[in-house]
Amino acid sequence: MVTFIIVGNFTPAGLGRVKNVTECILEMKTQLNGVGGEITNLYYTLGHYDFVAFAETPDEKAMLKAMMEIAHLGFAKTETLLAIPAKDVAEMTTTRTHP
């Protein structure tokens, strides 16, 4: 599974169509489940973004498909980041060969 971080803001139009933000997040979970993924952690935040979600999908194409559906629904504007575990980066940098 590939890990992603999704940051987002609820849109006024999206919140107008549902009763509360929980329904918006449930729809996001439904879209991710539909591509074989899941939200592993979710936080509502203060500041620039309304929420931060940690999600996993089988690959980048699956995440793209889910996020396109979420964008089409219009309840949130999101930014999706690929998250690479620190241990993987550490392994890459310690196995470098120097000329």
C-alpha positions, 0 to 999 in steps of 0.5 A, a space after each residue: 500500500 502507498 501512503 498519502 497525506 490529504 489536506 483540505 478545506 470544506 467548500 460552502 457548496 459542499 457543506 450546504 448539501 450535507 448536514 455536517 462535516 462527518 458526512 463529507 468525510 464519510 463520502 471521502 472514505 467511501 471513494 477511497 474504499 471503492 479503489 481498495 484504499 482507506 483513511 488510516 487517520 483523520 484530524 480536523 485542524 485549525 488554521 489554513 486547512 479544515 482537515 488532514 487525513 492519512 490514507 493508503 491505496 494500492 497505488 498512485 492511480 487508485 488514489 488519483 481515481 478516488 481524488 478525482 471522484 471527490 473533486 467531482 462531488 465538490 464538497 472539499 478542495 484538497 491537496 494530496 501528498 505522497 508520503 514516503 516513510 522516513 525509514 525508506 528514505 534513510 535506507 536509500 541515503 545510507 546505501 549510496 555509493 560515492 564516486 
